[in-house]
Amino acid sequence: MKKFLFRLAQCTWGIPQTLTGFIIFLMLRKKNVSSFHGAFICRWNYPYSVSLGMFIFISDKTSCFERLSVHEYGHCIQSLILGIFYMPFISLPSALWLRLPICKKLRRKRNISYYSFITERTADRLGESICRK
C-alpha cells in the first residue's frame, strides 16, 4: 500500500519530474533496473546521479551505489513534499551547485563538499531517516 501511495503521489503532485524521469527511463529501459522503497533505480553511463520523481538514475561508474541510492531516495521524498515545486527549488539549485564554474571554484577553494549544500544535506537526512526503518 505504501508503494502504491508513493507512486500515486509522484504521478499526480510530482508529475513534472516524474514524467521527465519516465521519458528518460523509457530511453534507458534496457539498463539495469531495480525497485527501492517504491522508486525505480536505473544505472546509466553518466558520471552523476539524478532523481526525478519516482525515478532514480545512478552512475554505473560509482563505487558507492548504496549510499547514493539512499541520498537520491531523499530527493524522491523532497519531490513528494514539494510536488510541482521540486524542479525549481531542488533540481535547478542542485544542478547549478554541481555544474557552475563559480560554484566548483568555491567548493574547491574552501574545501566544501557538494553534499553540504542545503538541498543535498536535506536529501541525505530524509533518505537516511526513511531507509533506516
ChimeraX commands (.cxc) that place a marker at each C-alpha (Angstrom):
marker #1 position 0.00,0.00,0.00 radius 0.5
marker #1 position 2.86,2.41,0.82 radius 0.5
marker #1 position 4.40,1.85,-2.63 radius 0.5
marker #1 position 1.04,2.49,-4.29 radius 0.5
marker #1 position 0.53,5.78,-2.41 radius 0.5
marker #1 position 4.14,6.82,-3.07 radius 0.5
marker #1 position 3.72,6.21,-6.80 radius 0.5
marker #1 position 0.27,7.81,-6.94 radius 0.5
marker #1 position 1.58,10.98,-5.30 radius 0.5
marker #1 position 4.59,11.08,-7.63 radius 0.5
marker #1 position 2.28,10.69,-10.67 radius 0.5
marker #1 position -0.04,13.50,-9.57 radius 0.5
marker #1 position 1.55,16.07,-7.26 radius 0.5
marker #1 position 5.02,15.36,-8.67 radius 0.5
marker #1 position 4.03,14.94,-12.32 radius 0.5
marker #1 position 6.62,17.29,-13.95 radius 0.5
marker #1 position 9.63,15.46,-12.57 radius 0.5
marker #1 position 8.03,12.01,-12.75 radius 0.5
marker #1 position 7.11,12.50,-16.41 radius 0.5
marker #1 position 10.66,13.69,-17.16 radius 0.5
marker #1 position 12.07,10.70,-15.28 radius 0.5
marker #1 position 9.72,8.32,-17.08 radius 0.5
marker #1 position 10.84,9.57,-20.50 radius 0.5
marker #1 position 14.49,9.06,-19.55 radius 0.5
marker #1 position 13.58,5.65,-18.05 radius 0.5
marker #1 position 11.98,4.59,-21.37 radius 0.5
marker #1 position 15.12,5.60,-23.24 radius 0.5
marker #1 position 17.28,3.54,-20.84 radius 0.5
marker #1 position 14.91,0.63,-20.20 radius 0.5
marker #1 position 17.43,-1.99,-21.28 radius 0.5
marker #1 position 19.73,-0.90,-18.44 radius 0.5
marker #1 position 19.90,-2.49,-15.01 radius 0.5
marker #1 position 16.68,-1.51,-13.13 radius 0.5
marker #1 position 15.67,-2.29,-9.55 radius 0.5
marker #1 position 12.99,-1.17,-7.10 radius 0.5
marker #1 position 13.91,0.79,-3.97 radius 0.5
marker #1 position 11.18,1.75,-1.47 radius 0.5
marker #1 position 8.73,2.27,-4.33 radius 0.5
marker #1 position 11.15,4.15,-6.57 radius 0.5
marker #1 position 12.86,2.74,-9.65 radius 0.5
marker #1 position 16.65,2.82,-9.74 radius 0.5
marker #1 position 18.33,2.72,-13.14 radius 0.5
marker #1 position 22.04,2.53,-13.79 radius 0.5
marker #1 position 23.33,4.83,-16.53 radius 0.5
marker #1 position 26.60,5.86,-18.19 radius 0.5
marker #1 position 26.73,9.46,-16.94 radius 0.5
marker #1 position 29.20,10.46,-14.20 radius 0.5
marker #1 position 26.50,11.90,-11.92 radius 0.5
marker #1 position 23.25,10.73,-10.32 radius 0.5
marker #1 position 19.78,12.28,-10.61 radius 0.5
marker #1 position 16.38,11.78,-9.01 radius 0.5
marker #1 position 13.25,12.71,-10.95 radius 0.5
marker #1 position 10.02,11.85,-9.16 radius 0.5
marker #1 position 9.99,8.11,-8.59 radius 0.5
marker #1 position 12.91,7.51,-10.99 radius 0.5
marker #1 position 16.48,7.47,-9.72 radius 0.5
marker #1 position 19.38,7.38,-12.17 radius 0.5
marker #1 position 22.72,6.38,-10.66 radius 0.5
marker #1 position 26.06,6.41,-12.44 radius 0.5
marker #1 position 27.33,2.95,-13.26 radius 0.5
marker #1 position 30.80,4.34,-12.57 radius 0.5
marker #1 position 30.14,4.91,-8.86 radius 0.5
marker #1 position 31.70,2.81,-6.15 radius 0.5
marker #1 position 29.14,3.86,-3.52 radius 0.5
marker #1 position 25.86,2.64,-5.04 radius 0.5
marker #1 position 24.12,2.02,-1.71 radius 0.5
marker #1 position 24.92,5.46,-0.27 radius 0.5
marker #1 position 23.83,7.18,-3.49 radius 0.5
marker #1 position 20.61,5.16,-3.56 radius 0.5
marker #1 position 19.69,6.46,-0.09 radius 0.5
marker #1 position 20.71,10.03,-0.99 radius 0.5
marker #1 position 18.75,10.05,-4.25 radius 0.5
marker #1 position 15.76,8.49,-2.48 radius 0.5
marker #1 position 15.90,11.52,-0.18 radius 0.5
marker #1 position 15.34,13.61,-3.31 radius 0.5
marker #1 position 12.28,11.43,-4.06 radius 0.5
marker #1 position 10.93,12.41,-0.64 radius 0.5
marker #1 position 11.65,16.07,-1.41 radius 0.5
marker #1 position 9.62,15.54,-4.58 radius 0.5
marker #1 position 6.71,14.20,-2.50 radius 0.5
marker #1 position 6.87,17.19,-0.19 radius 0.5
marker #1 position 7.32,19.92,-2.80 radius 0.5
marker #1 position 5.46,18.36,-5.71 radius 0.5
marker #1 position 5.39,20.68,-8.72 radius 0.5
marker #1 position 7.85,23.00,-6.95 radius 0.5
marker #1 position 10.57,20.32,-6.75 radius 0.5
marker #1 position 12.32,21.16,-10.01 radius 0.5
marker #1 position 12.71,24.92,-9.46 radius 0.5
marker #1 position 13.55,24.65,-5.76 radius 0.5
marker #1 position 15.62,21.43,-5.63 radius 0.5
marker #1 position 16.71,20.23,-9.09 radius 0.5
marker #1 position 17.78,23.58,-10.51 radius 0.5
marker #1 position 19.75,24.78,-7.45 radius 0.5
marker #1 position 21.41,21.35,-7.13 radius 0.5
marker #1 position 22.39,21.33,-10.81 radius 0.5
marker #1 position 23.79,24.85,-10.58 radius 0.5
marker #1 position 25.72,23.98,-7.40 radius 0.5
marker #1 position 27.19,20.99,-9.23 radius 0.5
marker #1 position 27.94,22.50,-12.63 radius 0.5
marker #1 position 28.50,26.28,-12.42 radius 0.5
marker #1 position 32.21,27.11,-12.64 radius 0.5
marker #1 position 31.94,29.68,-9.84 radius 0.5
marker #1 position 30.37,27.05,-7.54 radius 0.5
marker #1 position 33.02,24.49,-8.45 radius 0.5
marker #1 position 35.72,27.05,-7.70 radius 0.5
marker #1 position 34.10,27.97,-4.36 radius 0.5
marker #1 position 33.82,24.32,-3.31 radius 0.5
marker #1 position 37.42,23.64,-4.28 radius 0.5
marker #1 position 38.83,26.85,-2.73 radius 0.5
marker #1 position 37.01,26.42,0.58 radius 0.5
marker #1 position 37.12,22.62,0.58 radius 0.5
marker #1 position 33.31,22.42,0.72 radius 0.5
marker #1 position 31.55,19.15,-0.01 radius 0.5
marker #1 position 28.90,19.07,-2.72 radius 0.5
marker #1 position 26.66,17.39,-0.13 radius 0.5
marker #1 position 26.89,20.35,2.26 radius 0.5
marker #1 position 24.52,22.39,0.06 radius 0.5
marker #1 position 21.07,22.68,1.67 radius 0.5
marker #1 position 19.21,20.65,-0.97 radius 0.5
marker #1 position 21.78,17.85,-0.77 radius 0.5
marker #1 position 22.10,17.86,3.01 radius 0.5
marker #1 position 18.31,17.64,3.32 radius 0.5
marker #1 position 18.16,14.78,0.81 radius 0.5
marker #1 position 20.75,12.88,2.88 radius 0.5
marker #1 position 18.75,13.35,6.08 radius 0.5
marker #1 position 15.40,12.41,4.51 radius 0.5
marker #1 position 16.83,9.35,2.76 radius 0.5
marker #1 position 18.60,8.12,5.88 radius 0.5
marker #1 position 15.54,8.61,8.09 radius 0.5
marker #1 position 13.22,6.74,5.70 radius 0.5
marker #1 position 15.61,3.95,4.72 radius 0.5
marker #1 position 16.66,3.27,8.31 radius 0.5
marker #1 position 13.17,1.98,9.15 radius 0.5
marker link #1:1,2 radius 0.2
marker link #1:2,3 radius 0.2
marker link #1:3,4 radius 0.2
marker link #1:4,5 radius 0.2
marker link #1:5,6 radius 0.2
marker link #1:6,7 radius 0.2
marker link #1:7,8 radius 0.2
marker link #1:8,9 radius 0.2
marker link #1:9,10 radius 0.2
marker link #1:10,11 radius 0.2
marker link #1:11,12 radius 0.2
marker link #1:12,13 radius 0.2
marker link #1:13,14 radius 0.2
marker link #1:14,15 radius 0.2
marker link #1:15,16 radius 0.2
marker link #1:16,17 radius 0.2
marker link #1:17,18 radius 0.2
marker link #1:18,19 radius 0.2
marker link #1:19,20 radius 0.2
marker link #1:20,21 radius 0.2
marker link #1:21,22 radius 0.2
marker link #1:22,23 radius 0.2
marker link #1:23,24 radius 0.2
marker link #1:24,25 radius 0.2
marker link #1:25,26 radius 0.2
marker link #1:26,27 radius 0.2
marker link #1:27,28 radius 0.2
marker link #1:28,29 radius 0.2
marker link #1:29,30 radius 0.2
marker link #1:30,31 radius 0.2
marker link #1:31,32 radius 0.2
marker link #1:32,33 radius 0.2
marker link #1:33,34 radius 0.2
marker link #1:34,35 radius 0.2
marker link #1:35,36 radius 0.2
marker link #1:36,37 radius 0.2
marker link #1:37,38 radius 0.2
marker link #1:38,39 radius 0.2
marker link #1:39,40 radius 0.2
marker link #1:40,41 radius 0.2
marker link #1:41,42 radius 0.2
marker link #1:42,43 radius 0.2
marker link #1:43,44 radius 0.2
marker link #1:44,45 radius 0.2
marker link #1:45,46 radius 0.2
marker link #1:46,47 radius 0.2
marker link #1:47,48 radius 0.2
marker link #1:48,49 radius 0.2
marker link #1:49,50 radius 0.2
marker link #1:50,51 radius 0.2
marker link #1:51,52 radius 0.2
marker link #1:52,53 radius 0.2
marker link #1:53,54 radius 0.2
marker link #1:54,55 radius 0.2
marker link #1:55,56 radius 0.2
marker link #1:56,57 radius 0.2
marker link #1:57,58 radius 0.2
marker link #1:58,59 radius 0.2
marker link #1:59,60 radius 0.2
marker link #1:60,61 radius 0.2
marker link #1:61,62 radius 0.2
marker link #1:62,63 radius 0.2
marker link #1:63,64 radius 0.2
marker link #1:64,65 radius 0.2
marker link #1:65,66 radius 0.2
marker link #1:66,67 radius 0.2
marker link #1:67,68 radius 0.2
marker link #1:68,69 radius 0.2
marker link #1:69,70 radius 0.2
marker link #1:70,71 radius 0.2
marker link #1:71,72 radius 0.2
marker link #1:72,73 radius 0.2
marker link #1:73,74 radius 0.2
marker link #1:74,75 radius 0.2
marker link #1:75,76 radius 0.2
marker link #1:76,77 radius 0.2
marker link #1:77,78 radius 0.2
marker link #1:78,79 radius 0.2
marker link #1:79,80 radius 0.2
marker link #1:80,81 radius 0.2
marker link #1:81,82 radius 0.2
marker link #1:82,83 radius 0.2
marker link #1:83,84 radius 0.2
marker link #1:84,85 radius 0.2
marker link #1:85,86 radius 0.2
marker link #1:86,87 radius 0.2
marker link #1:87,88 radius 0.2
marker link #1:88,89 radius 0.2
marker link #1:89,90 radius 0.2
marker link #1:90,91 radius 0.2
marker link #1:91,92 radius 0.2
marker link #1:92,93 radius 0.2
marker link #1:93,94 radius 0.2
marker link #1:94,95 radius 0.2
marker link #1:95,96 radius 0.2
marker link #1:96,97 radius 0.2
marker link #1:97,98 radius 0.2
marker link #1:98,99 radius 0.2
marker link #1:99,100 radius 0.2
marker link #1:100,101 radius 0.2
marker link #1:101,102 radius 0.2
marker link #1:102,103 radius 0.2
marker link #1:103,104 radius 0.2
marker link #1:104,105 radius 0.2
marker link #1:105,106 radius 0.2
marker link #1:106,107 radius 0.2
marker link #1:107,108 radius 0.2
marker link #1:108,109 radius 0.2
marker link #1:109,110 radius 0.2
marker link #1:110,111 radius 0.2
marker link #1:111,112 radius 0.2
marker link #1:112,113 radius 0.2
marker link #1:113,114 radius 0.2
marker link #1:114,115 radius 0.2
marker link #1:115,116 radius 0.2
marker link #1:116,117 radius 0.2
marker link #1:117,118 radius 0.2
marker link #1:118,119 radius 0.2
marker link #1:119,120 radius 0.2
marker link #1:120,121 radius 0.2
marker link #1:121,122 radius 0.2
marker link #1:122,123 radius 0.2
marker link #1:123,124 radius 0.2
marker link #1:124,125 radius 0.2
marker link #1:125,126 radius 0.2
marker link #1:126,127 radius 0.2
marker link #1:127,128 radius 0.2
marker link #1:128,129 radius 0.2
marker link #1:129,130 radius 0.2
marker link #1:130,131 radius 0.2
marker link #1:131,132 radius 0.2
marker link #1:132,133 radius 0.2
view
